Amino acid sequence: MEHKTPLEIIEFTDPVCTWCWGSEPVLRKLQAHYKDQVRIRFVMGGLVEDITQFYDEWNHIGGDPIESNKAVVAHWLEASTRHGMPVRTEGFALFSEEYPSTYPQNYAYKAAQMESESLANQLMRRMREASAVEAQQTSRMEVLVELASEVGLDLEKFIERMSDGSAEKAFKEDQKMVSHYGITGFPSFLIRYGNKELLLRGYQKYSAFKSVIKMFAGGHIKEIGVGKTPEDVLDFIAYYGRVTPKEIEETFDFHKDVAHAIVETLRKDGYVKVTPVGNGHFIDFVEEATCSGSFCGM
């Protein structure tokens, strides 16, 4: 039976939230296994307005920016061992006296969204990568402009929206939704289907989303599944341009050794580039690869 309307998953998020970064493999698996039956979108919550006025008692983050950076990176590294996405500790300096907030990253998403939700989502991904794995201070305007340029946004319009208050205004509208649903931690997920909705607080496994989708939509929305050949993996990498090993393992239900073996074959054949980053790797699709191996002509 064909579905009439997609199920919507709204992630309340911040571009530098570590467990939001850790949720990327789950979201990509949802997209791969449900395709256009499920729509994923983001609402900006604003994790830290001012680190000097912020305190996370669980992770002892807040107050002095330099000391907070030490606590943040320790928290992110510990979280990485659980969610499997890479992080970089060397050179990490997310906060400073001049840049004490994560709000600029939230504004950047909203500025991009005014042009294109697809490009905004690509910018979100680059902000997550740049913050977590490249140790860039992504609250700096020049960094945000560079990332916006990388994903193909209209820089004139992006800078204008960041400067004239329109991006901030749009962000405040998102915050109204955050307040309405009583969101106090990121990520949180609002799942909607027809006139039904359900809020899941905190990081969620794929199995939780699958159960809620089945509960809400029954036979109207069905898990499609994915092939598990090297060609299927290459298609996945090519679609996103860049993935992490964890995203391959999650999407294809591979043991990490199986995922590694397939990626290594693709690398040797020139289809992907594997780059060490932080405590993990990026796997990039090589658009103009020289075909010399077993997948030539596919």
Salt bridges, closest charged atoms under 4 A:
GLU8 OE2 - ARG39 NH1 3.21
GLU8 OE2 - ARG41 NE 2.60
GLU8 OE1 - ARG192 NH1 3.72
GLU11 OE2 - ARG128 NH2 3.27
GLU24 OE1 - ARG125 NH1 3.02
GLU24 OE2 - ARG128 NE 3.52
GLU67 OE2 - LYS70 NZ 3.33
GLU78 OE2 - ARG82 NE 3.10
GLU117 OE1 - ARG39 NH2 3.14
GLU129 OE2 - ARG125 NE 2.98
GLU129 OE1 - ARG126 NH1 2.73
GLU129 OE1 - ARG242 NH1 3.20
GLU134 OE2 - ARG126 NH1 3.08
GLU134 OE2 - ARG242 NH1 3.88
GLU142 OE2 - ARG140 NH2 2.57
GLU150 OE1 - ARG126 NE 2.78
GLU168 OE2 - LYS172 NZ 3.62
GLU173 OE2 - LYS176 NZ 3.03
ASP174 OD1 - LYS110 NZ 3.12
GLU197 OE1 - ARG192 NE 3.26
GLU223 OE2 - HIS33 ND1 3.46
GLU223 OE1 - LYS210 NZ 3.00
GLU247 OE1 - ARG28 NH1 3.19
GLU247 OE2 - ARG125 NH1 2.62
ASP253 OD1 - LYS29 NZ 2.69
ASP257 OD2 - HIS255 ND1 3.62
GLU264 OE2 - ARG267 NH2 2.59
ASP284 OD1 - ARG242 NE 2.83
